[in-house]
Amino acid sequence: MFKPTYPPSDTTVLTAHTPGRPAVETAAHPTPVVQRSPRTSLAGTLRARPGMVVGGTAVVLVVGGVLVSMFLAVALVGFAAAICAPVAVILVRMARRDAGR
């Protein structure tokens, strides 16, 4: 009950009676063999290594430049807010004091 029954594949030869299937012999069909390239990966080739090093360095420099510029922008905005806030408070106080006269 707990053992699964799988249908026979196209390459098996049926000679015995299988439950649910007739006892008919079928010829085995050869499966095509896929030819693989002699190069197994891009990282294994000697010609690809300098390109990978240059490409990786370029990616690191570009990502680093973008991150540094974003951090610099945040720092400049924070610095500007730190300078402008006290000046704005002083101007508002002066405007209220002059309006009260």
Stockholm file with secondary structure:
# STOCKHOLM 1.0

chainA/1-101         MFKPTYPPSDTTVLTAHTPGRPAVETAAHPTPVVQRSPRTSLAGTLRARPGMVVGGTAVVLVVGGVLVSMFLAVALVGFAAAICAPVAVILVRMARRDAGR
#=GR chainA/1-101 SS CCSCCCCCCTTCCCCSCCTTSCCCCCCCCCCCCCCCCSCCCSTTCTTHHHHHHHHHHHHHHHHHHHHHHHHHHHHHHHHHHHHHHHHHHHHHHHHHHHHTC
#=GC SS_cons         CCSCCCCCCTTCCCCSCCTTSCCCCCCCCCCCCCCCCSCCCSTTCTTHHHHHHHHHHHHHHHHHHHHHHHHHHHHHHHHHHHHHHHHHHHHHHHHHHHHTC
//
